[in-house]
Amino acid sequence: MVFVGRASLCVSLLCLCCYVIGLDNGLGLTPQMGYSTWNDCSSNITEARVKFMADAMVSTGLARLGYEYVNVDEGWLKGRDADGNMVADPVRFPSGMKALGDYIHSKGLRYGLYTSRGSCQCSTSQYQGPGSQGYEAQDAKMMVAWGADYIKEDSCCGSQVHDDAFSQYGKFRDALNATGKPVFFALCGWNSWYAPVGWTLGNSWRISGDGQNWAALTNAINIMANLTQYSRPGGWNDPDMLIGTGVGSYGPDRGGWYQTDLQSRSQFSMWCVFPAPLVISANIMAVSGYAFETWSNSEAIAIQKDAGRFPEFPYAGFRLAGGVLGQDSGTNIWGRALSDGGFAVVFVNNNPNAVNITCDQPCFSQMKFPSAFSLEVRDLWAHQVLGTISTPTLTAMNVQGTGGCAMLRLRLVTA
């Protein structure tokens, strides 16, 4: 934790009091799940691609596992008409945005759209578009009329002064409340300073920069270690989307995107134990069988959806052992208290070689099991029980390097 001076602390507390109105939608009782176009297509999105991915969500069975949102990220908005109304790109989206929403709804899925709180969207070399600054009520009303169930609002071309940013997000929050429709509101501000007030503004809030590769996602893990107390039903820390190797994707116009399948599995394990949004941003019809198995692991998803054991433990998972992870060094052990009295534990290895990682007595004691216990240990990737333990230590053997992991579930057998 970073301690600040008294003056700064007073300002922060006053800020918090200013935004207690909150988002009145009853959504986000657990972190959201779905698909996003961004890391899959960047701004080069089309109606055909979005429909293809919506169909894939259903045909692959991902929708049945809880992946319900199909989110159209940056690239759909052409500009504004003479009255200031949003106008979709008629070439990329010939049927229009309402028709696309109707199609997604016909599949039993929910529809997401994108904007930015500033004067412009984030833009790429292929796309530039206007933001929602000054048009909050108008844009919220129009996107809801098109059927939006989810809106992601980015932070580009907007002030990065904290109070200004909170105020701009608050305007869109209020505009959504005014529509009378519950709409999941995802803030994309890329900074951890949203976390203390995030729940007053939206259902999730980005806490770090774009997670375009394992190095960036490692940074997000380090940041999440200091934000555990801010996640709760209705509002969640968001360390960014699930990404794969990039196979079958065609969007990003920047180098260095994506990660290995092994790292994707570690990301998924960590995101489940945080818990964080599980929003796949990849071509799910082209990824490897290993990657699809990762994102469709119902045992891991159950950890993300578990109600937890608040107030004995935070709603969110927390770091049990290990310090700041380096891009190519260090190990971490994270745990999340589960509603059945057990724990989910994830071991991550960023060292170049495989290692054994031990949760020793100081690590183990944070899970607060009874002094006399027997725990069943289940490997959530092997889908098998490894045995039982009755001593306060736990070792994950031969955890692969360069972003490998182990994910275990501990169930209390006898107290």
C-alpha positions as CSV (number, residue, x, y, z in Angstrom):
1,M,0.0,0.0,0.0
2,V,1.3,3.5,-0.8
3,F,0.6,6.0,2.0
4,V,-0.2,9.6,1.0
5,G,-0.1,12.9,3.0
6,R,-3.0,14.0,5.0
7,A,-4.1,16.7,2.5
8,S,-4.1,14.1,-0.4
9,L,-6.1,11.7,1.8
10,C,-8.7,14.3,2.6
11,V,-9.1,15.2,-1.1
12,S,-9.5,11.5,-1.9
13,L,-12.2,11.0,0.8
14,L,-14.1,14.1,-0.4
15,C,-14.0,12.7,-4.0
16,L,-15.4,9.4,-2.8
17,C,-18.3,11.2,-1.1
18,C,-19.1,13.1,-4.3
19,Y,-19.8,10.0,-6.3
20,V,-21.8,7.8,-3.9
21,I,-24.9,8.1,-6.2
22,G,-23.7,4.9,-8.0
23,L,-25.0,3.0,-11.0
24,D,-28.5,1.8,-10.3
25,N,-28.7,-1.3,-12.5
26,G,-28.5,-4.5,-10.4
27,L,-25.9,-6.0,-12.8
28,G,-22.4,-7.4,-12.3
29,L,-23.1,-9.5,-9.3
30,T,-20.3,-11.6,-10.6
31,P,-17.7,-10.3,-13.2
32,Q,-18.9,-10.3,-16.8
33,M,-18.2,-12.9,-19.4
34,G,-18.3,-12.7,-23.2
35,Y,-16.4,-11.8,-26.4
36,S,-14.9,-8.5,-27.6
37,T,-13.7,-7.5,-31.0
38,W,-10.7,-5.4,-29.9
39,N,-7.7,-7.8,-29.7
40,D,-9.3,-9.9,-32.4
41,C,-10.0,-7.2,-35.0
42,S,-8.8,-3.9,-33.6
43,S,-10.8,-1.2,-35.4
44,N,-11.2,-3.3,-38.5
45,I,-14.5,-4.7,-37.4
46,T,-17.5,-5.6,-39.6
47,E,-21.0,-6.7,-39.2
48,A,-20.2,-10.1,-40.8
49,R,-17.3,-10.7,-38.3
50,V,-19.5,-9.9,-35.3
51,K,-22.3,-12.2,-36.5
52,F,-19.7,-14.9,-37.1
53,M,-18.4,-14.6,-33.5
54,A,-21.9,-14.6,-32.1
55,D,-22.7,-17.8,-34.0
56,A,-19.5,-19.3,-32.7
57,M,-20.3,-18.4,-29.1
58,V,-23.4,-20.5,-29.4
59,S,-22.1,-23.4,-31.6
60,T,-19.0,-24.0,-29.4
61,G,-21.0,-24.1,-26.2
62,L,-19.3,-21.0,-24.7
63,A,-22.6,-19.3,-24.3
64,R,-23.9,-22.1,-22.1
65,L,-20.8,-21.7,-19.8
66,G,-21.8,-18.0,-19.2
67,Y,-20.1,-16.1,-22.0
68,E,-23.1,-13.9,-22.7
69,Y,-21.9,-10.6,-24.1
70,V,-20.9,-9.9,-27.7
71,N,-19.1,-6.5,-27.5
72,V,-18.5,-4.4,-30.6
73,D,-15.4,-2.3,-29.7
74,E,-13.9,0.7,-31.5
75,G,-14.5,1.0,-35.3
76,W,-18.2,0.9,-35.8
77,L,-18.9,4.7,-35.5
78,K,-18.6,6.7,-38.7
79,G,-19.5,10.1,-37.2
80,R,-22.5,12.2,-36.3
81,D,-25.3,13.7,-38.4
82,A,-26.5,17.3,-38.4
83,D,-28.4,16.7,-35.1
84,G,-25.5,15.1,-33.4
85,N,-26.8,11.6,-33.6
86,M,-24.3,8.7,-33.9
87,V,-24.0,7.3,-37.4
88,A,-22.6,3.8,-37.9
89,D,-20.3,3.0,-40.8
90,P,-22.7,2.0,-43.6
91,V,-20.1,-0.1,-45.4
92,R,-18.9,-2.1,-42.5
93,F,-22.3,-2.4,-40.9
94,P,-24.8,-2.3,-43.8
95,S,-27.8,-3.5,-41.7
96,G,-27.2,-0.9,-39.0
97,M,-26.5,-1.3,-35.3
98,K,-30.1,-2.0,-34.2
99,A,-30.3,-4.9,-36.7
100,L,-27.0,-6.2,-35.4
101,G,-28.3,-6.1,-31.9
102,D,-31.5,-7.9,-32.9
103,Y,-29.4,-10.6,-34.5
104,I,-27.2,-11.1,-31.3
105,H,-30.4,-11.1,-29.1
106,S,-31.9,-13.8,-31.4
107,K,-29.0,-16.0,-30.4
108,G,-29.8,-15.6,-26.7
109,L,-26.8,-13.4,-26.2
110,R,-26.4,-9.8,-25.0
111,Y,-25.2,-6.9,-27.1
112,G,-22.3,-4.5,-26.3
113,L,-21.2,-1.2,-27.9
114,Y,-18.3,1.1,-27.4
115,T,-17.6,4.8,-27.0
116,S,-15.1,7.1,-25.3
117,R,-15.6,9.7,-22.7
118,G,-13.4,12.3,-24.4
119,S,-13.9,14.2,-27.6
120,C,-12.6,11.4,-29.8
121,Q,-12.2,7.6,-29.7
122,C,-8.8,6.1,-29.2
123,S,-8.2,5.6,-33.0
124,T,-5.8,3.5,-35.0
125,S,-4.0,4.0,-38.3
126,Q,-7.2,2.7,-40.0
127,Y,-9.8,4.5,-37.9
128,Q,-10.7,7.7,-36.2
129,G,-14.0,8.5,-34.6
130,P,-15.8,11.0,-32.3
131,G,-16.2,10.5,-28.6
132,S,-19.2,11.1,-26.3
133,Q,-18.0,14.2,-24.5
134,G,-21.0,16.6,-24.5
135,Y,-23.3,14.0,-26.0
136,E,-23.6,11.6,-23.0
137,A,-27.4,11.7,-22.8
138,Q,-27.9,11.6,-26.5
139,D,-25.5,8.7,-27.1
140,A,-26.7,6.6,-24.1
141,K,-30.3,7.0,-25.3
142,M,-29.4,6.0,-28.9
143,M,-27.3,3.0,-28.0
144,V,-30.0,1.7,-25.7
145,A,-32.6,2.2,-28.4
146,W,-30.4,0.0,-30.6
147,G,-30.6,-2.7,-28.0
148,A,-27.3,-2.3,-26.1
149,D,-27.1,-4.3,-22.9
150,Y,-23.4,-3.4,-22.3
151,I,-21.5,-0.2,-23.0
152,K,-17.7,0.1,-22.7
153,E,-16.5,3.7,-22.4
154,D,-12.9,4.3,-23.1
155,S,-10.9,7.3,-21.8
156,C,-9.2,8.6,-24.9
157,C,-9.2,12.4,-25.6
158,G,-10.5,13.0,-22.1
159,S,-8.9,14.8,-19.2
160,Q,-6.8,12.6,-17.0
161,V,-7.3,14.9,-14.0
162,H,-9.0,12.5,-11.5
163,D,-12.0,14.7,-10.7
164,D,-12.6,15.5,-14.4
165,A,-12.4,11.8,-15.3
166,F,-14.8,10.8,-12.5
167,S,-17.2,13.6,-13.6
168,Q,-17.2,12.6,-17.2
169,Y,-17.8,8.9,-16.4
170,G,-20.5,10.1,-13.9
171,K,-22.3,11.9,-16.7
172,F,-22.6,8.7,-18.8
173,R,-23.6,6.7,-15.7
174,D,-26.4,9.1,-15.1
175,A,-27.4,9.0,-18.7
176,L,-27.7,5.2,-18.6
177,N,-29.7,5.4,-15.4
178,A,-32.0,7.9,-17.1
179,T,-32.9,5.4,-19.8
180,G,-34.5,3.1,-17.3
181,K,-32.8,0.0,-18.8
182,P,-30.2,-1.9,-16.9
183,V,-27.1,-1.7,-19.0
184,F,-23.7,-3.1,-17.9
185,F,-21.3,-0.1,-17.8
186,A,-17.6,-0.9,-18.2
187,L,-15.1,1.9,-17.6
188,C,-11.9,1.7,-19.5
189,G,-9.6,4.3,-17.8
190,W,-6.4,2.2,-17.7
191,N,-5.4,3.4,-14.2
192,S,-5.6,1.9,-10.7
193,W,-6.9,5.2,-9.2
194,Y,-10.3,4.4,-10.5
195,A,-10.6,1.4,-8.1
196,P,-11.5,3.3,-4.9
197,V,-14.5,5.0,-6.6
198,G,-15.1,2.6,-9.4
199,W,-18.2,1.0,-7.9
200,T,-19.9,4.4,-7.7
201,L,-19.4,4.9,-11.5
202,G,-19.8,1.5,-13.2
203,N,-19.9,-2.3,-13.0
204,S,-16.2,-2.7,-13.9
205,W,-13.2,-0.5,-14.3
206,R,-9.9,-1.0,-16.0
207,I,-6.9,-0.8,-13.6
208,S,-4.0,-0.9,-16.0
209,G,-2.9,-0.3,-19.6
210,D,-3.9,-2.6,-22.5
211,G,-3.0,-6.2,-21.8
212,Q,-1.6,-6.9,-25.2
213,N,0.9,-9.5,-24.1
214,W,2.2,-11.5,-21.1
215,A,4.5,-8.7,-19.9
216,A,1.6,-6.3,-19.8
217,L,-0.6,-8.8,-18.1
218,T,2.1,-9.5,-15.5
219,N,2.1,-5.8,-14.7
220,A,-1.7,-6.0,-14.3
221,I,-1.3,-8.9,-11.8
222,N,1.1,-6.8,-9.8
223,I,-1.3,-3.9,-9.7
224,M,-4.2,-6.1,-8.8
225,A,-2.4,-7.2,-5.6
226,N,-3.0,-3.7,-4.1
227,L,-6.7,-3.5,-5.1
228,T,-8.3,-6.5,-3.6
229,Q,-10.6,-4.5,-1.3
230,Y,-12.4,-2.7,-4.1
231,S,-14.0,-5.6,-5.9
232,R,-17.5,-6.6,-4.8
233,P,-20.8,-7.8,-6.3
234,G,-21.9,-5.0,-8.7
235,G,-18.4,-3.7,-9.4
236,W,-15.1,-5.3,-10.2
237,N,-11.5,-4.5,-10.9
238,D,-10.7,-5.2,-14.6
239,P,-7.2,-6.1,-15.6
240,D,-8.3,-6.4,-19.3
241,M,-9.4,-9.0,-21.7
242,L,-8.5,-12.6,-22.3
243,I,-6.1,-12.9,-25.2
244,G,-4.5,-15.8,-27.1
245,T,-1.8,-16.3,-29.7
246,G,-3.4,-14.2,-32.4
247,V,-4.2,-17.1,-34.7
248,G,-7.1,-16.2,-36.9
249,S,-7.2,-12.6,-35.8
250,Y,-6.4,-9.7,-38.1
251,G,-6.9,-6.5,-36.2
252,P,-4.0,-5.1,-34.2
253,D,-1.8,-2.7,-36.2
254,R,0.8,-2.7,-33.4
255,G,3.6,-5.2,-32.8
256,G,4.1,-7.2,-29.7
257,W,0.5,-8.3,-29.2
258,Y,-0.6,-11.7,-28.0
259,Q,1.0,-14.5,-25.9
260,T,1.5,-18.2,-25.8
261,D,-1.2,-20.7,-25.1
262,L,0.5,-21.6,-21.8
263,Q,0.4,-17.9,-20.7
264,S,-3.2,-17.7,-21.8
265,R,-4.0,-20.5,-19.3
266,S,-2.1,-18.7,-16.6
267,Q,-4.0,-15.6,-17.3
268,F,-7.3,-17.4,-17.2
269,S,-6.4,-19.1,-13.9
270,M,-5.5,-15.8,-12.4
271,W,-8.5,-14.0,-13.7
272,C,-10.8,-16.6,-12.2
273,V,-9.2,-16.4,-8.8
274,F,-9.1,-12.5,-8.8
275,P,-12.1,-12.8,-9.9
276,A,-12.1,-10.6,-13.0
277,P,-14.1,-10.2,-16.2
278,L,-13.7,-13.2,-18.6
279,V,-14.0,-11.5,-22.0
280,I,-12.4,-13.4,-24.8
281,S,-10.8,-11.2,-27.5
282,A,-9.7,-13.8,-30.0
283,N,-11.1,-15.8,-33.0
284,I,-12.5,-18.7,-31.0
285,M,-13.0,-20.7,-34.2
286,A,-9.3,-20.6,-35.0
287,V,-7.6,-21.0,-31.7
288,S,-5.9,-24.3,-30.6
289,G,-7.7,-27.0,-28.8
290,Y,-5.6,-26.2,-25.8
291,A,-6.7,-22.6,-25.8
292,F,-10.4,-23.5,-26.2
293,E,-10.0,-26.0,-23.3
294,T,-8.6,-23.2,-21.2
295,W,-11.5,-20.8,-21.8
296,S,-14.2,-23.5,-21.5
297,N,-12.9,-25.0,-18.2
298,S,-16.2,-25.1,-16.1
299,E,-14.3,-25.9,-12.9
300,A,-12.2,-22.8,-13.2
301,I,-15.2,-20.7,-14.2
302,A,-17.0,-21.9,-11.1
303,I,-14.2,-20.2,-9.0
304,Q,-14.9,-16.9,-10.8
305,K,-18.6,-17.2,-10.2
306,D,-18.3,-18.4,-6.5
307,A,-20.0,-16.1,-4.0
308,G,-16.9,-16.1,-1.7
309,R,-16.9,-15.9,2.1
310,F,-17.3,-12.2,2.9
311,P,-16.8,-10.7,5.4
312,E,-14.4,-13.3,6.8
313,F,-12.4,-12.8,3.6
314,P,-12.6,-10.2,0.8
315,Y,-14.8,-11.0,-2.1
316,A,-11.7,-11.0,-4.3
317,G,-8.7,-13.3,-4.3
318,F,-5.4,-12.1,-2.8
319,R,-1.7,-12.8,-3.0
320,L,-0.7,-15.4,-0.5
321,A,3.1,-15.4,-1.3
322,G,5.6,-13.9,-3.6
323,G,6.3,-10.2,-4.4
324,V,6.3,-8.2,-7.5
325,L,6.5,-10.5,-10.6
326,G,9.1,-9.6,-13.1
327,Q,8.5,-10.1,-16.8
328,D,10.9,-13.1,-16.8
329,S,11.4,-13.8,-13.1
330,G,9.6,-14.5,-9.9
331,T,6.7,-16.7,-8.6
332,N,3.4,-15.9,-7.0
333,I,0.8,-17.8,-5.1
334,W,-2.8,-16.4,-5.0
335,G,-5.8,-17.7,-3.3
336,R,-9.6,-17.0,-3.1
337,A,-11.9,-18.1,-0.3
338,L,-14.8,-20.1,-1.5
339,S,-18.4,-20.4,-0.2
340,D,-18.0,-24.1,0.6
341,G,-15.3,-23.3,3.2
342,G,-12.4,-24.2,0.8
343,F,-10.0,-22.2,-1.2
344,A,-8.8,-21.9,-4.8
345,V,-5.1,-21.5,-5.1
346,V,-3.1,-20.5,-8.2
347,F,0.7,-20.8,-8.6
348,V,2.4,-18.7,-11.3
349,N,6.0,-19.1,-12.5
350,N,7.6,-16.3,-14.5
351,N,11.1,-17.8,-14.2
352,P,12.6,-19.2,-17.4
353,N,12.7,-22.8,-16.1
354,A,10.2,-25.1,-14.4
355,V,10.2,-24.9,-10.6
356,N,8.4,-26.4,-7.6
357,I,6.4,-23.6,-5.8
358,T,5.6,-24.1,-2.1
359,C,2.9,-22.5,0.0
360,D,4.6,-22.7,3.3
361,Q,3.2,-22.2,6.8
362,P,3.0,-18.3,6.6
363,C,1.4,-18.6,3.2
364,F,-1.0,-21.4,4.3
365,S,-2.0,-19.8,7.5
366,Q,-3.7,-16.9,5.6
367,M,-6.4,-19.4,4.5
368,K,-7.5,-19.8,8.1
369,F,-8.2,-23.5,8.1
370,P,-8.9,-25.2,11.5
371,S,-5.9,-26.3,13.5
372,A,-6.9,-29.9,12.8
373,F,-8.0,-30.4,9.2
374,S,-8.0,-32.7,6.2
375,L,-8.1,-31.1,2.7
376,E,-8.9,-32.7,-0.6
377,V,-6.6,-31.3,-3.3
378,R,-8.0,-31.2,-6.8
379,D,-6.1,-30.1,-9.9
380,L,-8.5,-28.0,-11.9
381,W,-6.5,-28.4,-15.2
382,A,-6.0,-32.2,-14.8
383,H,-9.5,-32.5,-13.5
384,Q,-8.5,-35.0,-10.9
385,V,-8.0,-35.3,-7.2
386,L,-4.3,-35.4,-6.3
387,G,-4.9,-36.6,-2.7
388,T,-5.5,-35.1,0.7
389,I,-3.2,-33.1,3.1
390,S,-3.4,-32.5,6.8
391,T,-0.3,-30.4,7.3
392,P,-0.1,-26.6,6.7
393,T,2.0,-26.7,3.5
394,L,1.2,-27.2,-0.2
395,T,3.6,-27.6,-3.1
396,A,2.8,-27.3,-6.8
397,M,5.4,-29.5,-8.6
398,N,7.2,-28.7,-11.8
399,V,5.3,-25.5,-12.7
400,Q,6.4,-24.6,-16.2
401,G,8.4,-21.5,-16.7
402,T,7.8,-18.3,-18.7
403,G,4.3,-17.9,-17.5
404,G,3.2,-21.4,-16.5
405,C,0.8,-22.1,-13.7
406,A,-1.0,-24.7,-11.5
407,M,-4.6,-24.2,-10.2
408,L,-5.8,-26.2,-7.3
409,R,-9.0,-26.4,-5.3
410,L,-8.9,-27.2,-1.6
411,R,-12.0,-28.7,0.0
412,L,-12.3,-29.2,3.7
413,V,-13.0,-32.9,4.3
414,T,-12.9,-33.0,8.2
415,A,-12.3,-30.3,10.7
